Amino acid sequence: MSKKLVENISLWQLAVLMFTFEIGSVAVVGVGTDTKQDAWIAVGVATVLGAGLVWFYVYLLQQLPGRNLFEMITFCFGKWLGKIIGLLYVYYFLYISARVLRDFCELITSVIFESTPIEVISITMVGICAYMLYLGLEVFGRTGEVFIPYVFTFIILIGLAILFSGEFELKNLLPILGDGFGPILKHVFPRLLTFPFGELVTFMVIIPYVSHFAKAAKVSVFTVLVSGFIIIYGTLIEIASLGARQMERTVFPLLSAAREISLLEFIERVDLIIVFVVMFGIITKVSVFLYGGLKGLEHIMNVPYRYMVFPISMIIGYIAIQISANNAEHIEEGIRFIPLYMHIPFQIIFPILMAPLLIWKVKKQKRRSDANGSR
């Protein structure tokens, strides 16, 4: 049996992965559309709550330094029950990985490669993710470092280009809180809190491998706040350029907003810039969820995850194609079913149930070691 490889990433690489993970699917489908012109306020509220949720995840990890989510579950619930709960998390991570991949496939086949079979896009994308993960977590982190300047710059420039094109209408943001806080709070939980912020639960598999673990909480919370600010920025662009009603009806709001750009009758049709941002965000998000599922299988089966990268990735590619008959059905499942029956249990309920048991067992273990040391 090959010895499991222990890898490390830097705090900066962690921040880069978390940032691109957060903007991944959001850049495709948008968020907060049900709250109309107040969507940016809903995103702001969800960002603050999301930062608290991420701090809670890191706090749990700090109770058992060096152990990831699956090792923590085994510690709390024992070998057999821990394996069952661990398998549920593996299923959750891999299933959401397939859903995120389907988001990108729908975008590409609808906008750019309209005649290309969705199977080709799915297998190509998941193959890239598989190869990157096979090379290791450190390579994954360094890849993020290479592309993050372009992603951040392109997002900022898209907003400025829309502004200078004259398509940015502040009146589309009014009235502010026209329907009060009720619709905003209703939309924040469970939908906005669980997507995209609660999905960071999968980083409980990555954060233990950060080189300066003691600073992981501060970096994680700061990154969530920054990514939330960028999502607010993107949401404001969508509302101001499209209007609340059109944004609600648009399948890919950020892409539709970018199509409004027209500078000097020369700079137009910047679709490819948006697709590049989305592509890297989706690659990161699919890879993080896939890595989480693979590490879970590694812990449960005691087999290095690299042995399973390619076969599991091909299964994910197939599931992404079969997951729904069309994009409308895919979006409907993501709105009605996934938040209530998948996100809330795995992002909130299980961690909250695990917290007191984890703290009690850690204290019990510490008292036992202190007693043995005093003899």
Residue frames relative to the residue before (quaternion, step in Angstrom):
aa qw qx qy qz dx dy dz
M 1.0000 0.0000 0.0000 0.0000 0.00 0.00 0.00
S 0.4092 -0.7104 0.5174 0.2456 3.58 -0.84 0.98
K 0.4908 -0.6566 0.4890 0.2982 3.51 -1.07 0.77
K 0.5124 -0.6492 0.4633 0.3183 3.57 -0.98 0.86
L 0.3712 -0.7386 0.5259 0.2002 3.54 -0.91 0.97
V 0.2295 -0.7642 0.5912 0.1172 3.56 -0.82 1.06
E 0.0726 -0.8139 0.5764 -0.0026 3.56 -0.63 1.15
N 0.1810 -0.7748 0.5965 0.1057 3.54 -1.27 0.40
I 0.1044 -0.7507 0.6451 0.0973 3.52 -1.24 0.55
S 0.5325 -0.6349 0.4572 0.3231 3.56 -1.21 0.48
L 0.6664 -0.4819 0.3797 0.4237 3.56 -1.31 0.20
W 0.6352 0.5292 -0.3275 0.4573 3.57 1.04 -0.78
Q 0.6538 0.5019 -0.3129 0.4719 3.57 0.96 -0.82
L 0.6081 0.5395 -0.3445 0.4695 3.59 1.08 -0.71
A 0.6619 0.5079 -0.3016 0.4615 3.58 0.92 -0.94
V 0.6455 0.5231 -0.3164 0.4577 3.58 0.98 -0.86
L 0.6759 0.4902 -0.2965 0.4636 3.59 0.87 -0.92
M 0.6586 0.5032 -0.3146 0.4626 3.59 0.95 -0.83
F 0.6487 0.5279 -0.3188 0.4460 3.59 0.96 -0.85
T 0.7136 0.4369 -0.2625 0.4807 3.58 0.76 -1.01
F 0.5781 0.5681 -0.3623 0.4602 3.59 1.16 -0.59
E 0.6839 0.5104 -0.2861 0.4358 3.57 0.90 -0.96
I 0.7474 0.3957 -0.2333 0.4800 3.58 0.90 -0.85
G 0.3897 0.7740 -0.4409 0.2337 3.60 1.29 -0.15
S 0.8122 0.2336 -0.1225 0.5203 3.58 0.18 -1.25
V 0.5642 0.6152 -0.3859 0.3928 3.58 1.14 -0.62
A 0.6544 0.5171 -0.3114 0.4554 3.57 1.02 -0.80
V 0.6501 0.5024 -0.3160 0.4745 3.60 1.20 -0.44
V 0.8443 0.2260 -0.0815 0.4790 3.57 0.47 -1.22
G 0.4120 -0.7045 0.4864 0.3119 3.61 1.18 -0.34
V 0.2081 -0.7693 0.5912 0.1235 3.56 -1.31 0.25
G 0.8169 0.3336 -0.2069 0.4226 3.53 -1.29 0.38
T 0.3462 0.7819 -0.4764 0.2045 3.60 1.20 0.18
D 0.6076 0.5761 -0.3568 0.4143 3.61 1.11 -0.58
T 0.6828 0.4613 -0.2871 0.4884 3.60 1.19 -0.43
K 0.4270 -0.7569 0.4182 0.2643 3.54 1.37 0.33
Q 0.8535 -0.1138 0.0711 0.5035 3.61 -0.89 -0.93
D 0.6481 0.4987 -0.3204 0.4781 3.59 1.27 -0.17
A 0.3062 0.7868 -0.4928 0.2103 3.59 1.25 0.25
W 0.6468 0.5328 -0.3293 0.4352 3.59 0.99 -0.79
I 0.6209 0.5203 -0.3424 0.4759 3.61 1.12 -0.63
A 0.6363 0.5280 -0.3233 0.4602 3.57 0.99 -0.84
V 0.6410 0.5119 -0.3210 0.4733 3.58 1.01 -0.82
G 0.6377 0.5378 -0.3271 0.4440 3.60 1.00 -0.79
V 0.6547 0.4965 -0.3064 0.4806 3.58 0.97 -0.88
A 0.6668 0.5026 -0.2989 0.4620 3.57 0.93 -0.91
T 0.6074 0.5623 -0.3529 0.4362 3.60 1.07 -0.68
V 0.6605 0.4981 -0.3069 0.4706 3.59 0.92 -0.91
L 0.6728 0.4738 -0.2956 0.4852 3.59 0.91 -0.88
G 0.6351 0.5395 -0.3220 0.4493 3.58 1.06 -0.76
A 0.6207 0.5330 -0.3359 0.4667 3.57 1.06 -0.74
G 0.6496 0.5053 -0.3106 0.4757 3.58 1.04 -0.78
L 0.6451 0.5216 -0.3182 0.4588 3.57 1.01 -0.80
V 0.6558 0.4963 -0.3115 0.4760 3.61 0.97 -0.80
W 0.6098 0.5312 -0.3546 0.4692 3.59 1.02 -0.73
F 0.6346 0.5300 -0.3254 0.4588 3.60 1.00 -0.80
Y 0.6328 0.5285 -0.3324 0.4580 3.60 0.96 -0.81
V 0.6901 0.4669 -0.2846 0.4741 3.58 0.86 -0.96
Y 0.5945 0.5675 -0.3584 0.4428 3.59 1.08 -0.70
L 0.6437 0.5109 -0.3187 0.4722 3.59 0.97 -0.82
L 0.6584 0.5080 -0.3079 0.4622 3.57 0.97 -0.86
Q 0.6358 0.5500 -0.3298 0.4295 3.59 1.06 -0.68
Q 0.5779 0.5857 -0.3808 0.4219 3.58 1.19 -0.35
L 0.7697 0.1451 -0.0854 0.6158 3.57 1.22 -0.57
P 0.1573 -0.8340 0.5208 0.0921 3.62 0.37 1.17
G 0.7972 0.3020 -0.2304 0.4692 3.55 -0.97 0.88
R 0.6815 0.4431 -0.2902 0.5050 3.60 1.26 -0.13
N 0.3629 -0.7425 0.5203 0.2151 3.55 -0.95 0.86
L 0.7893 -0.3439 0.2267 0.4553 3.56 -1.33 0.00
F 0.7065 0.4727 -0.2802 0.4459 3.60 0.80 -0.96
E 0.6363 0.5008 -0.3265 0.4876 3.59 1.05 -0.69
M 0.6288 0.5325 -0.3226 0.4658 3.57 1.11 -0.70
I 0.6348 0.5304 -0.3212 0.4610 3.57 1.02 -0.82
T 0.6521 0.5056 -0.3074 0.4740 3.59 0.97 -0.86
F 0.6307 0.5407 -0.3227 0.4535 3.58 1.01 -0.85
C 0.7226 0.4561 -0.2463 0.4573 3.57 0.94 -0.92
F 0.8253 0.2874 -0.1020 0.4753 3.57 0.79 -1.03
G 0.5667 -0.6044 0.3945 0.3974 3.57 1.23 -0.04
K 0.7330 -0.4716 0.2784 0.4034 3.55 -1.30 0.29
W 0.7816 0.3828 -0.2173 0.4420 3.60 0.58 -1.11
L 0.6730 0.4521 -0.2969 0.5045 3.60 0.87 -0.87
G 0.6154 0.5541 -0.3359 0.4488 3.57 1.10 -0.72
K 0.6434 0.5145 -0.3228 0.4659 3.59 1.05 -0.75
I 0.6387 0.5270 -0.3296 0.4536 3.58 1.00 -0.79
I 0.6799 0.4656 -0.2863 0.4888 3.58 0.88 -0.96
G 0.6244 0.5464 -0.3293 0.4508 3.56 1.07 -0.76
L 0.6493 0.5089 -0.3119 0.4712 3.59 1.01 -0.82
L 0.6125 0.5381 -0.3464 0.4640 3.58 1.08 -0.67
Y 0.6594 0.4882 -0.3058 0.4830 3.57 1.00 -0.79
V 0.6023 0.5463 -0.3543 0.4618 3.59 1.05 -0.70
Y 0.6518 0.5062 -0.3085 0.4730 3.57 0.93 -0.93
Y 0.6514 0.5282 -0.3123 0.4463 3.59 0.94 -0.91
F 0.6839 0.4897 -0.2930 0.4545 3.58 0.82 -0.99
L 0.6991 0.4691 -0.2793 0.4616 3.59 0.85 -0.92
Y 0.6410 0.5210 -0.3296 0.4573 3.59 1.03 -0.74
I 0.6718 0.4755 -0.2979 0.4836 3.60 0.91 -0.87
S 0.5774 0.5706 -0.3645 0.4562 3.58 1.13 -0.63
A 0.6693 0.4898 -0.2900 0.4776 3.58 0.97 -0.88
R 0.6395 0.5246 -0.3273 0.4569 3.60 1.02 -0.74
V 0.6518 0.5061 -0.3120 0.4708 3.57 0.96 -0.85
L 0.6288 0.5262 -0.3247 0.4715 3.56 1.02 -0.80
R 0.6432 0.5160 -0.3250 0.4631 3.60 0.99 -0.78
D 0.5712 0.5840 -0.3770 0.4366 3.62 1.07 -0.66
F 0.7031 0.4604 -0.2671 0.4715 3.55 0.84 -1.00
C 0.6338 0.5405 -0.3345 0.4407 3.58 0.96 -0.82
E 0.6450 0.5151 -0.3182 0.4663 3.57 1.01 -0.81
L 0.6427 0.5233 -0.3230 0.4570 3.57 0.97 -0.82
I 0.7020 0.4855 -0.2773 0.4411 3.57 0.78 -1.03
T 0.7174 0.4443 -0.2643 0.4669 3.58 0.84 -0.94
S 0.6629 0.4965 -0.3114 0.4659 3.60 1.18 -0.39
V 0.7880 0.3634 -0.1539 0.4725 3.57 1.04 -0.78
I 0.8229 0.2390 -0.1002 0.5057 3.59 0.78 -0.99
F 0.8119 0.1703 -0.0697 0.5540 3.58 0.51 -1.19
E 0.0588 -0.8627 0.5020 0.0155 3.55 0.56 1.18
S 0.7305 0.4109 -0.2349 0.4924 3.59 1.13 -0.58
T 0.5548 0.6155 -0.3858 0.4056 3.57 1.30 -0.06
P 0.4842 -0.6656 0.4728 0.3147 3.62 -0.81 0.88
I 0.5490 -0.6359 0.4339 0.3256 3.57 -0.99 0.83
E 0.5645 0.6087 -0.3787 0.4092 3.59 1.19 -0.54
V 0.6387 0.5335 -0.3231 0.4505 3.60 1.02 -0.81
I 0.6640 0.4983 -0.2999 0.4700 3.58 0.92 -0.93
S 0.6654 0.5224 -0.3061 0.4366 3.58 0.89 -0.95
I 0.6990 0.4651 -0.2776 0.4668 3.59 0.79 -1.00
T 0.6383 0.5329 -0.3307 0.4463 3.60 1.00 -0.78
M 0.6922 0.4863 -0.2779 0.4551 3.56 0.85 -0.99
V 0.6966 0.4561 -0.2897 0.4720 3.58 0.83 -0.93
G 0.5867 0.5669 -0.3659 0.4479 3.60 1.17 -0.51
I 0.6279 0.5230 -0.3248 0.4762 3.58 1.05 -0.78
C 0.6594 0.5067 -0.3026 0.4658 3.57 0.92 -0.94
A 0.6567 0.5217 -0.3111 0.4469 3.59 0.94 -0.90
Y 0.6650 0.5040 -0.3100 0.4557 3.58 0.89 -0.92
M 0.6533 0.5184 -0.3150 0.4530 3.58 0.96 -0.86
L 0.6853 0.4681 -0.2883 0.4776 3.59 0.93 -0.85
Y 0.5982 0.5589 -0.3626 0.4453 3.58 1.09 -0.63
L 0.6542 0.5029 -0.3089 0.4730 3.59 1.09 -0.70
G 0.6263 -0.5861 0.3134 0.4074 3.58 1.22 -0.29
L 0.6646 -0.5240 0.3718 0.3814 3.53 -1.30 0.45
E 0.6336 0.5422 -0.3382 0.4362 3.59 1.01 -0.75
V 0.6392 0.5040 -0.3182 0.4860 3.59 1.02 -0.78
F 0.6106 0.5530 -0.3321 0.4594 3.56 1.04 -0.80
G 0.6771 0.4936 -0.2838 0.4662 3.56 0.91 -0.94
R 0.6726 0.4902 -0.3027 0.4644 3.60 0.93 -0.84
T 0.5949 0.5570 -0.3612 0.4532 3.59 1.10 -0.63
G 0.6386 0.5251 -0.3175 0.4644 3.55 1.00 -0.80
E 0.6318 0.5436 -0.3305 0.4428 3.58 1.00 -0.79
V 0.6431 0.5417 -0.3217 0.4353 3.58 1.02 -0.79
F 0.7954 0.3714 -0.1671 0.4489 3.58 0.81 -1.00
I 0.5263 0.6782 -0.4141 0.3026 3.63 1.11 -0.48
P 0.6263 0.5286 -0.3837 0.4256 3.70 0.88 -0.61
Y 0.6558 0.5045 -0.3150 0.4650 3.59 0.99 -0.80
V 0.6465 0.5270 -0.3244 0.4462 3.58 0.92 -0.88
F 0.6877 0.4844 -0.2826 0.4610 3.58 0.81 -1.02
T 0.6717 0.5077 -0.2962 0.4509 3.58 0.90 -0.94
F 0.6679 0.5089 -0.3073 0.4477 3.59 0.89 -0.91
I 0.6334 0.5313 -0.3394 0.4487 3.60 0.99 -0.79
I 0.6646 0.4958 -0.2994 0.4721 3.59 0.93 -0.90
L 0.6871 0.5002 -0.2910 0.4392 3.59 0.87 -0.95
I 0.5891 0.5659 -0.3760 0.4375 3.60 1.06 -0.63
G 0.6666 0.5015 -0.2995 0.4631 3.58 0.92 -0.89
L 0.6675 0.4941 -0.3013 0.4686 3.57 0.93 -0.88
A 0.6433 0.5266 -0.3231 0.4522 3.59 1.00 -0.80
I 0.6399 0.5064 -0.3235 0.4791 3.59 1.02 -0.77
L 0.6315 0.5379 -0.3237 0.4549 3.57 1.02 -0.82
F 0.7290 0.4280 -0.2417 0.4764 3.60 0.82 -0.99
S 0.5970 0.5556 -0.3630 0.4507 3.57 1.24 -0.29
G 0.4802 -0.6874 0.4211 0.3458 3.55 1.26 -0.25
E 0.5268 0.6496 -0.3994 0.3754 3.56 1.25 0.25
F 0.5642 0.6003 -0.3780 0.4226 3.59 1.30 -0.14
E 0.0190 -0.8248 0.5627 -0.0512 3.59 -0.24 1.29
L 0.3382 -0.7744 0.5001 0.1894 3.58 -0.36 1.22
K 0.5869 0.5975 -0.3738 0.3986 3.58 1.12 -0.60
N 0.5823 0.5888 -0.3719 0.4195 3.59 1.21 -0.44
L 0.6344 0.5337 -0.3238 0.4560 3.59 1.25 -0.35
L 0.6499 0.5152 -0.3056 0.4678 3.58 1.26 -0.18
P 0.5919 -0.1834 -0.7821 -0.0657 1.56 -2.18 1.23
I 0.4514 -0.6705 0.5144 0.2864 3.56 -1.07 0.69
L 0.8353 0.0061 -0.0757 0.5445 3.56 -0.83 1.09
G 0.1375 0.8296 -0.5259 0.1276 3.56 0.99 0.86
D 0.7594 0.3140 -0.1782 0.5412 3.59 1.10 -0.66
G 0.5866 -0.5953 0.3602 0.4144 3.58 1.27 0.27
F 0.6910 -0.4893 0.3537 0.3976 3.56 -1.35 -0.13
G 0.4791 0.7178 -0.4181 0.2836 3.59 1.19 -0.43
P 0.7136 0.4378 -0.2751 0.4726 3.63 0.67 -1.02
I 0.6186 0.5504 -0.3454 0.4417 3.59 1.08 -0.69
L 0.6935 0.4686 -0.2839 0.4677 3.57 0.80 -1.00
K 0.6261 0.5413 -0.3315 0.4529 3.57 1.07 -0.72
H 0.6971 0.4574 -0.2707 0.4813 3.56 1.04 -0.76
V 0.5900 0.5865 -0.3691 0.4143 3.60 1.09 -0.68
F 0.7917 0.1055 -0.0579 0.5989 3.58 0.95 -0.85
P 0.5674 -0.2536 -0.7834 -0.0032 1.45 -1.56 1.93
R 0.5274 0.7148 -0.3985 0.2285 3.60 1.13 -0.48
L 0.7618 0.3917 -0.2407 0.4565 3.61 0.60 -1.06
L 0.6315 0.5273 -0.3474 0.4499 3.59 1.02 -0.64
T 0.7250 0.4327 -0.2479 0.4750 3.57 0.93 -0.86
F 0.7775 0.1462 -0.0920 0.6047 3.58 1.19 -0.53
P 0.5735 -0.3066 -0.7556 0.0785 1.57 -1.12 2.23
F 0.5198 0.7148 -0.3975 0.2465 3.61 1.17 -0.42
G 0.6809 0.4981 -0.3017 0.4441 3.59 0.87 -0.85
E 0.5704 0.6097 -0.3790 0.3991 3.56 1.18 -0.49
L 0.5223 0.6376 -0.4071 0.3937 3.58 1.26 -0.22
V 0.3966 0.7031 -0.4896 0.3297 3.60 1.24 0.06
T 0.6090 0.5678 -0.3603 0.4206 3.60 1.09 -0.60
F 0.5881 0.5701 -0.3762 0.4332 3.61 1.19 -0.35
M 0.4852 0.6303 -0.4491 0.4070 3.58 1.25 0.00
V 0.6180 0.5004 -0.3438 0.4995 3.57 1.31 -0.13
I 0.7244 0.4413 -0.2323 0.4759 3.61 1.15 -0.57
I 0.6309 0.5942 -0.3401 0.3649 3.59 0.89 -0.93
P 0.6206 0.5486 -0.3769 0.4145 3.70 0.92 -0.63
Y 0.6974 0.4609 -0.2751 0.4749 3.61 1.18 -0.43
V 0.4134 0.6836 -0.4871 0.3528 3.59 1.24 0.39
S 0.5390 -0.6771 0.4007 0.3008 3.56 -0.87 0.98
H 0.7627 0.2146 -0.1387 0.5941 3.63 1.04 -0.73
F 0.1483 -0.8609 0.4824 0.0645 3.53 0.51 1.28
A 0.6085 0.5962 -0.3560 0.3840 3.60 1.03 -0.74
K 0.7298 0.4071 -0.2310 0.4982 3.59 1.13 -0.58
A 0.3942 0.7613 -0.4505 0.2493 3.57 1.29 0.01
A 0.6324 0.5492 -0.3439 0.4245 3.61 0.99 -0.78
K 0.6773 0.4911 -0.2968 0.4605 3.58 0.85 -0.97
V 0.6687 0.5004 -0.2995 0.4613 3.57 0.92 -0.93
S 0.6598 0.5199 -0.3115 0.4442 3.58 0.93 -0.87
V 0.6690 0.4898 -0.2980 0.4730 3.59 0.89 -0.94
F 0.6539 0.5114 -0.3140 0.4607 3.59 0.93 -0.89
T 0.6560 0.5151 -0.3120 0.4549 3.59 0.96 -0.84
V 0.6334 0.5193 -0.3336 0.4667 3.58 1.00 -0.77
L 0.6542 0.5084 -0.3162 0.4621 3.59 0.96 -0.81
V 0.6555 0.5009 -0.3115 0.4716 3.60 0.97 -0.81
S 0.6716 0.4825 -0.3028 0.4739 3.58 0.87 -0.92
G 0.6193 0.5356 -0.3397 0.4628 3.58 1.07 -0.70
F 0.6273 0.5299 -0.3284 0.4668 3.57 1.03 -0.79
I 0.6661 0.4934 -0.3038 0.4696 3.59 0.96 -0.85
I 0.6311 0.5149 -0.3343 0.4741 3.59 1.05 -0.71
I 0.6141 0.5245 -0.3386 0.4829 3.60 1.07 -0.74
Y 0.6326 0.5404 -0.3131 0.4579 3.56 0.98 -0.90
G 0.6799 0.4798 -0.2820 0.4774 3.58 0.89 -0.92
T 0.6463 0.5225 -0.3176 0.4566 3.57 1.03 -0.80
L 0.6301 0.5251 -0.3250 0.4708 3.58 1.03 -0.79
I 0.6219 0.5383 -0.3299 0.4632 3.58 1.03 -0.80
E 0.6765 0.5034 -0.2930 0.4506 3.57 0.87 -0.97
I 0.6838 0.4827 -0.2958 0.4603 3.59 0.87 -0.93
A 0.7069 0.4858 -0.2737 0.4352 3.57 0.83 -1.04
S 0.7299 0.4284 -0.2477 0.4715 3.59 1.00 -0.71
L 0.7679 0.3540 -0.1878 0.4997 3.60 1.01 -0.75
G 0.3962 -0.6649 0.5222 0.3581 3.54 1.02 -0.83
A 0.6236 -0.5938 0.3601 0.3589 3.57 -1.07 0.75
R 0.6818 0.5003 -0.3090 0.4353 3.60 0.87 -0.87
Q 0.6807 0.4720 -0.2990 0.4738 3.58 0.90 -0.89
M 0.6226 0.5450 -0.3436 0.4442 3.58 1.01 -0.77
E 0.6505 0.5262 -0.3119 0.4501 3.58 1.02 -0.81
R 0.7174 0.4404 -0.2495 0.4787 3.59 1.08 -0.70
T 0.6079 0.5903 -0.3442 0.4043 3.59 1.22 -0.43
V 0.4526 -0.6971 0.4894 0.2639 3.56 -0.91 0.92
F 0.7905 0.1184 -0.0433 0.5994 3.60 0.96 -0.91
P 0.1917 -0.8613 0.4572 0.1116 3.61 0.35 1.25
L 0.6683 0.4964 -0.3257 0.4481 3.62 0.87 -0.83
L 0.6379 0.5160 -0.3196 0.4740 3.57 1.02 -0.76
S 0.6506 0.5078 -0.3121 0.4706 3.58 0.98 -0.81
A 0.6367 0.5184 -0.3278 0.4674 3.58 1.04 -0.75
A 0.6558 0.5194 -0.3130 0.4496 3.59 0.96 -0.84
R 0.6229 0.5550 -0.3414 0.4329 3.58 1.12 -0.58
E 0.5823 0.5774 -0.3698 0.4368 3.57 1.27 -0.23
I 0.5211 0.6616 -0.4076 0.3528 3.60 1.24 -0.27
S 0.1705 0.7492 -0.6262 0.1325 3.54 -0.95 0.98
L 0.0504 0.8136 -0.5706 0.0993 3.56 -0.23 1.32
L 0.8649 -0.0203 -0.0185 0.5011 3.57 -0.86 1.07
E 0.5129 -0.6606 0.3933 0.3819 3.56 1.24 0.48
F 0.6155 0.5349 -0.3330 0.4735 3.55 1.21 0.56
I 0.7508 0.3222 -0.1879 0.5451 3.58 0.83 -1.01
E 0.2575 0.7446 -0.5664 0.2419 3.56 -0.29 1.31
R 0.8165 0.2712 -0.1762 0.4783 3.55 -1.35 0.15
V 0.1826 0.8047 -0.5369 0.1760 3.55 0.63 1.16
D 0.1533 0.8366 -0.5110 0.1245 3.56 1.14 0.64
L 0.6603 0.5448 -0.3218 0.4046 3.56 0.91 -0.90
I 0.6003 0.5500 -0.3670 0.4499 3.60 1.10 -0.61
I 0.6549 0.4964 -0.3068 0.4802 3.57 0.94 -0.88
V 0.6510 0.5202 -0.3161 0.4535 3.57 0.94 -0.88
F 0.6234 0.5329 -0.3409 0.4596 3.60 1.05 -0.74
V 0.6541 0.5043 -0.3127 0.4690 3.58 0.90 -0.94
V 0.6719 0.4970 -0.2899 0.4664 3.55 0.90 -0.98
M 0.6485 0.5433 -0.3252 0.4226 3.57 0.90 -0.92
F 0.6983 0.4503 -0.2941 0.4724 3.59 0.80 -0.89
G 0.6302 0.5308 -0.3360 0.4563 3.58 1.04 -0.73
I 0.6721 0.4883 -0.2933 0.4731 3.57 0.98 -0.87
I 0.6157 0.5363 -0.3513 0.4581 3.61 0.98 -0.78
T 0.6598 0.5012 -0.3064 0.4685 3.57 0.95 -0.88
K 0.6990 0.4856 -0.2888 0.4383 3.57 0.80 -0.99
V 0.6434 0.5043 -0.3217 0.4778 3.58 0.93 -0.85
S 0.6756 0.5112 -0.2950 0.4418 3.58 0.92 -0.93
V 0.6474 0.5156 -0.3249 0.4576 3.59 0.98 -0.81
F 0.6732 0.4732 -0.2994 0.4829 3.60 0.89 -0.88
L 0.6422 0.5193 -0.3164 0.4667 3.56 1.01 -0.82
Y 0.6420 0.5177 -0.3163 0.4689 3.58 0.99 -0.84
G 0.6359 0.5333 -0.3277 0.4514 3.57 1.00 -0.84
G 0.6720 0.4921 -0.2934 0.4693 3.57 0.94 -0.88
L 0.6595 0.5164 -0.3025 0.4548 3.57 0.99 -0.86
K 0.6564 0.4950 -0.3157 0.4736 3.60 0.98 -0.81
G 0.6086 0.5394 -0.3527 0.4629 3.56 1.12 -0.58
L 0.6587 0.4856 -0.3009 0.4897 3.57 0.97 -0.84
E 0.6086 0.5521 -0.3514 0.4487 3.58 1.05 -0.71
H 0.6813 0.4846 -0.2849 0.4688 3.57 0.94 -0.91
I 0.7045 0.4762 -0.2730 0.4498 3.58 0.90 -0.91
M 0.7758 0.3519 -0.1684 0.4960 3.57 0.94 -0.95
N 0.3263 -0.7675 0.4850 0.2631 3.59 1.30 -0.26
V 0.5163 0.5778 -0.4340 0.4595 3.54 1.01 0.97
P 0.5263 -0.6402 0.4424 0.3427 3.64 -0.79 0.91
Y 0.5318 -0.6889 0.3912 0.2993 3.56 -0.81 1.03
R 0.5584 0.6229 -0.3960 0.3785 3.61 1.13 -0.50
Y 0.6008 0.5687 -0.3583 0.4327 3.60 1.13 -0.58
M 0.7542 0.4023 -0.1942 0.4814 3.56 1.16 -0.63
V 0.4099 0.7580 -0.4516 0.2313 3.60 1.24 -0.22
F 0.7640 0.4119 -0.2336 0.4383 3.58 0.57 -1.13
P 0.6740 0.4718 -0.3378 0.4571 3.67 0.81 -0.75
I 0.6583 0.4898 -0.3173 0.4754 3.61 0.95 -0.82
S 0.6335 0.5396 -0.3324 0.4438 3.60 1.00 -0.78
M 0.6548 0.5009 -0.3196 0.4671 3.58 0.97 -0.79
I 0.6110 0.5312 -0.3449 0.4749 3.58 1.11 -0.65
I 0.6343 0.5261 -0.3220 0.4661 3.58 1.01 -0.85
G 0.6397 0.5312 -0.3205 0.4537 3.58 0.98 -0.84
Y 0.6633 0.4943 -0.2955 0.4779 3.57 1.02 -0.82
I 0.6534 0.5142 -0.3169 0.4563 3.60 0.92 -0.89
A 0.6167 0.5625 -0.3443 0.4298 3.59 1.00 -0.80
I 0.6686 0.4884 -0.2939 0.4775 3.57 1.07 -0.74
Q 0.7589 0.4097 -0.1950 0.4670 3.57 0.93 -0.95
I 0.4686 0.7404 -0.4102 0.2530 3.58 1.26 -0.30
S 0.7879 -0.0579 0.0357 0.6121 3.59 1.18 -0.55
A 0.5995 -0.6105 0.3925 0.3374 3.54 -1.19 0.57
N 0.8006 -0.0327 0.0538 0.5958 3.59 1.10 -0.70
N 0.7073 -0.4748 0.3094 0.4225 3.56 -1.28 0.18
A 0.6149 0.5556 -0.3542 0.4333 3.60 1.01 -0.73
E 0.6645 0.4836 -0.2944 0.4877 3.58 0.97 -0.86
H 0.6244 0.5516 -0.3239 0.4483 3.57 1.05 -0.81
I 0.6795 0.4787 -0.2797 0.4806 3.59 0.92 -0.94
E 0.6380 0.5395 -0.3240 0.4437 3.58 0.97 -0.84
E 0.6393 0.5073 -0.3177 0.4828 3.59 1.00 -0.81
G 0.6676 0.5208 -0.2976 0.4411 3.57 0.98 -0.88
I 0.6915 0.4645 -0.2716 0.4821 3.58 1.15 -0.61
R 0.7901 0.3755 -0.1705 0.4535 3.57 0.79 -1.04
F 0.7956 0.3574 -0.1600 0.4622 3.58 0.82 -1.01
I 0.7045 0.5260 -0.2899 0.3780 3.57 0.65 -1.14
P 0.6812 0.4904 -0.3399 0.4242 3.69 0.69 -0.87
L 0.7341 0.4510 -0.2519 0.4406 3.59 0.80 -0.98
Y 0.8133 0.3310 -0.1356 0.4589 3.55 0.80 -1.02
M 0.7557 0.3095 -0.2060 0.5392 3.60 1.25 -0.17
H 0.7137 0.4636 -0.2799 0.4442 3.58 0.66 -1.05
I 0.7018 0.4860 -0.2912 0.4318 3.59 0.68 -1.06
P 0.6739 0.4823 -0.3335 0.4495 3.67 0.78 -0.79
F 0.7679 0.3944 -0.2135 0.4573 3.60 0.78 -1.02
Q 0.7059 0.4516 -0.2701 0.4741 3.59 1.08 -0.59
I 0.8143 0.2605 -0.0947 0.5099 3.58 1.01 -0.80
I 0.7358 0.4535 -0.2708 0.4238 3.58 0.58 -1.13
F 0.6944 0.4691 -0.2920 0.4610 3.62 0.72 -0.99
P 0.6720 0.4794 -0.3294 0.4584 3.68 0.81 -0.80
I 0.6520 0.5044 -0.3275 0.4618 3.61 0.97 -0.78
L 0.6554 0.4982 -0.3125 0.4739 3.59 0.99 -0.78
M 0.6750 0.5080 -0.2906 0.4493 3.55 1.04 -0.76
A 0.5704 0.6579 -0.3733 0.3201 3.61 1.06 -0.74
P 0.7247 0.4153 -0.2916 0.4662 3.69 0.61 -0.94
L 0.6312 0.5286 -0.3332 0.4595 3.59 1.04 -0.75
L 0.6447 0.5214 -0.3121 0.4637 3.57 1.01 -0.85
I 0.6740 0.4931 -0.2978 0.4626 3.60 0.84 -0.97
W 0.6566 0.5112 -0.3127 0.4580 3.60 0.96 -0.86
K 0.6877 0.4823 -0.2910 0.4580 3.60 0.86 -0.91
V 0.6331 0.5228 -0.3344 0.4626 3.59 1.03 -0.75
K 0.6603 0.4948 -0.3062 0.4747 3.59 0.95 -0.86
K 0.6339 0.5289 -0.3230 0.4628 3.58 1.03 -0.81
Q 0.6566 0.5093 -0.2981 0.4697 3.56 0.98 -0.89
K 0.6563 0.5151 -0.3069 0.4579 3.58 1.01 -0.84
R 0.6445 0.5114 -0.3224 0.4681 3.59 0.99 -0.84
R 0.6497 0.5225 -0.3155 0.4532 3.57 0.99 -0.82
S 0.6746 0.4812 -0.2977 0.4741 3.59 0.97 -0.84
D 0.6250 0.5240 -0.3365 0.4707 3.60 1.09 -0.70
A 0.6525 0.5140 -0.3150 0.4591 3.57 1.02 -0.81
N 0.6610 0.4931 -0.3022 0.4782 3.57 1.01 -0.78
G 0.6649 0.5152 -0.3050 0.4466 3.55 1.09 -0.70
S 0.6708 0.5106 -0.2940 0.4505 3.57 1.17 -0.58
R 0.5579 0.6128 -0.3900 0.4015 3.58 1.26 -0.22
